[in-house]
């Protein structure tokens, strides 16, 4: 068995991952910019990946590291799709404000379903 005593304690990595996750949620719920919201979700995903990697490292199981690799690839693809959607929304509205997105919902609820926005 490998001696892991030269590494920082397991709780330190849990604390760092928790801080990263909470800061991502803070950004997600306080900022009104659509691009910052997508970046905040990426921060949350990276904090969760750090948690998986920490658990995998300290328990000697490679499953967590495989989950992290899969999750990073899925997160990169979802970030690319989200960035494309943000770019199209910006071209349409010339704004990245999240509160302006309710206008789209109101027009659809009013019966304008043919795409004339």
DRENVEXLO-685610 format. One record per residue (C-alpha): x, y, z; residue in three letters; residue number from 0. Coordinates in steps of 0.2 Angstrom, whole numbers. Layout:
<rs>
<r px="X" py="Y" pz="Z" residuo="ALA" num="NUM"/>
...
</rs>
This chain:
<rs>
<r px="0" py="0" pz="0" residuo="UNK" num="0"/>
<r px="6" py="17" pz="-4" residuo="UNK" num="1"/>
<r px="9" py="29" pz="10" residuo="UNK" num="2"/>
<r px="-1" py="45" pz="7" residuo="UNK" num="3"/>
<r px="4" py="54" pz="23" residuo="UNK" num="4"/>
<r px="14" py="67" pz="13" residuo="UNK" num="5"/>
<r px="-2" py="73" pz="5" residuo="UNK" num="6"/>
<r px="-14" py="86" pz="13" residuo="UNK" num="7"/>
<r px="-28" py="78" pz="23" residuo="UNK" num="8"/>
<r px="-43" py="72" pz="14" residuo="UNK" num="9"/>
<r px="-54" py="84" pz="23" residuo="UNK" num="10"/>
<r px="-44" py="99" pz="16" residuo="UNK" num="11"/>
<r px="-49" py="93" pz="-2" residuo="UNK" num="12"/>
<r px="-67" py="91" pz="4" residuo="UNK" num="13"/>
<r px="-67" py="109" pz="10" residuo="UNK" num="14"/>
<r px="-59" py="116" pz="-5" residuo="UNK" num="15"/>
<r px="-72" py="106" pz="-16" residuo="UNK" num="16"/>
<r px="-86" py="113" pz="-5" residuo="UNK" num="17"/>
<r px="-80" py="131" pz="-7" residuo="UNK" num="18"/>
<r px="-79" py="129" pz="-26" residuo="UNK" num="19"/>
<r px="-97" py="122" pz="-27" residuo="UNK" num="20"/>
<r px="-104" py="135" pz="-15" residuo="UNK" num="21"/>
<r px="-95" py="149" pz="-24" residuo="UNK" num="22"/>
<r px="-102" py="143" pz="-41" residuo="UNK" num="23"/>
<r px="-120" py="142" pz="-33" residuo="UNK" num="24"/>
<r px="-118" py="160" pz="-26" residuo="UNK" num="25"/>
<r px="-113" py="166" pz="-44" residuo="UNK" num="26"/>
<r px="-127" py="157" pz="-52" residuo="UNK" num="27"/>
<r px="-140" py="164" pz="-40" residuo="UNK" num="28"/>
<r px="-134" py="182" pz="-38" residuo="UNK" num="29"/>
<r px="-128" py="187" pz="-56" residuo="UNK" num="30"/>
<r px="-140" py="192" pz="-69" residuo="UNK" num="31"/>
<r px="-128" py="189" pz="-84" residuo="UNK" num="32"/>
<r px="-132" py="174" pz="-94" residuo="UNK" num="33"/>
<r px="-114" py="171" pz="-98" residuo="UNK" num="34"/>
<r px="-109" py="171" pz="-80" residuo="UNK" num="35"/>
<r px="-123" py="159" pz="-76" residuo="UNK" num="36"/>
<r px="-116" py="146" pz="-88" residuo="UNK" num="37"/>
<r px="-98" py="149" pz="-81" residuo="UNK" num="38"/>
<r px="-105" py="147" pz="-63" residuo="UNK" num="39"/>
<r px="-112" py="130" pz="-68" residuo="UNK" num="40"/>
<r px="-95" py="125" pz="-75" residuo="UNK" num="41"/>
<r px="-88" py="130" pz="-58" residuo="UNK" num="42"/>
<r px="-100" py="119" pz="-49" residuo="UNK" num="43"/>
<r px="-96" py="104" pz="-61" residuo="UNK" num="44"/>
<r px="-78" py="107" pz="-58" residuo="UNK" num="45"/>
<r px="-81" py="107" pz="-39" residuo="UNK" num="46"/>
<r px="-91" py="91" pz="-40" residuo="UNK" num="47"/>
<r px="-77" py="83" pz="-51" residuo="UNK" num="48"/>
<r px="-64" py="88" pz="-38" residuo="UNK" num="49"/>
<r px="-75" py="79" pz="-25" residuo="UNK" num="50"/>
<r px="-76" py="63" pz="-35" residuo="UNK" num="51"/>
<r px="-57" py="63" pz="-38" residuo="UNK" num="52"/>
<r px="-53" py="66" pz="-20" residuo="UNK" num="53"/>
<r px="-64" py="51" pz="-15" residuo="UNK" num="54"/>
<r px="-57" py="40" pz="-29" residuo="UNK" num="55"/>
<r px="-39" py="45" pz="-24" residuo="UNK" num="56"/>
<r px="-41" py="41" pz="-5" residuo="UNK" num="57"/>
<r px="-51" py="25" pz="-7" residuo="UNK" num="58"/>
<r px="-39" py="19" pz="-21" residuo="UNK" num="59"/>
<r px="-54" py="16" pz="-33" residuo="UNK" num="60"/>
<r px="-52" py="21" pz="-51" residuo="UNK" num="61"/>
<r px="-71" py="22" pz="-54" residuo="UNK" num="62"/>
<r px="-71" py="40" pz="-48" residuo="UNK" num="63"/>
<r px="-57" py="45" pz="-59" residuo="UNK" num="64"/>
<r px="-66" py="37" pz="-74" residuo="UNK" num="65"/>
<r px="-82" py="47" pz="-69" residuo="UNK" num="66"/>
<r px="-72" py="63" pz="-68" residuo="UNK" num="67"/>
<r px="-65" py="60" pz="-86" residuo="UNK" num="68"/>
<r px="-83" py="56" pz="-93" residuo="UNK" num="69"/>
<r px="-90" py="71" pz="-83" residuo="UNK" num="70"/>
<r px="-77" py="83" pz="-90" residuo="UNK" num="71"/>
<r px="-81" py="78" pz="-108" residuo="UNK" num="72"/>
<r px="-100" py="80" pz="-105" residuo="UNK" num="73"/>
<r px="-97" py="97" pz="-97" residuo="UNK" num="74"/>
<r px="-86" py="103" pz="-111" residuo="UNK" num="75"/>
<r px="-100" py="98" pz="-124" residuo="UNK" num="76"/>
<r px="-114" py="106" pz="-113" residuo="UNK" num="77"/>
<r px="-104" py="122" pz="-111" residuo="UNK" num="78"/>
<r px="-101" py="123" pz="-130" residuo="UNK" num="79"/>
<r px="-120" py="121" pz="-133" residuo="UNK" num="80"/>
<r px="-124" py="133" pz="-119" residuo="UNK" num="81"/>
<r px="-112" py="146" pz="-127" residuo="UNK" num="82"/>
<r px="-120" py="144" pz="-144" residuo="UNK" num="83"/>
<r px="-137" py="147" pz="-136" residuo="UNK" num="84"/>
<r px="-131" py="162" pz="-127" residuo="UNK" num="85"/>
<r px="-123" py="169" pz="-143" residuo="UNK" num="86"/>
<r px="-140" py="166" pz="-153" residuo="UNK" num="87"/>
<r px="-149" py="175" pz="-138" residuo="UNK" num="88"/>
<r px="-137" py="190" pz="-139" residuo="UNK" num="89"/>
<r px="-139" py="191" pz="-158" residuo="UNK" num="90"/>
<r px="-158" py="192" pz="-155" residuo="UNK" num="91"/>
<r px="-159" py="203" pz="-140" residuo="UNK" num="92"/>
<r px="-142" py="212" pz="-139" residuo="UNK" num="93"/>
<r px="-142" py="209" pz="-121" residuo="UNK" num="94"/>
<r px="-136" py="195" pz="-109" residuo="UNK" num="95"/>
<r px="-148" py="200" pz="-95" residuo="UNK" num="96"/>
<r px="-157" py="184" pz="-88" residuo="UNK" num="97"/>
<r px="-172" py="195" pz="-83" residuo="UNK" num="98"/>
<r px="-176" py="199" pz="-101" residuo="UNK" num="99"/>
<r px="-179" py="181" pz="-105" residuo="UNK" num="100"/>
<r px="-196" py="181" pz="-98" residuo="UNK" num="101"/>
<r px="-202" py="191" pz="-113" residuo="UNK" num="102"/>
<r px="-200" py="176" pz="-123" residuo="UNK" num="103"/>
<r px="-210" py="166" pz="-111" residuo="UNK" num="104"/>
<r px="-224" py="179" pz="-111" residuo="UNK" num="105"/>
<r px="-226" py="180" pz="-129" residuo="UNK" num="106"/>
<r px="-227" py="161" pz="-131" residuo="UNK" num="107"/>
<r px="-240" py="161" pz="-117" residuo="UNK" num="108"/>
<r px="-250" py="175" pz="-126" residuo="UNK" num="109"/>
<r px="-252" py="163" pz="-141" residuo="UNK" num="110"/>
<r px="-238" py="169" pz="-153" residuo="UNK" num="111"/>
<r px="-232" py="152" pz="-157" residuo="UNK" num="112"/>
<r px="-226" py="155" pz="-175" residuo="UNK" num="113"/>
<r px="-209" py="162" pz="-170" residuo="UNK" num="114"/>
<r px="-212" py="181" pz="-173" residuo="UNK" num="115"/>
<r px="-203" py="188" pz="-158" residuo="UNK" num="116"/>
</rs>
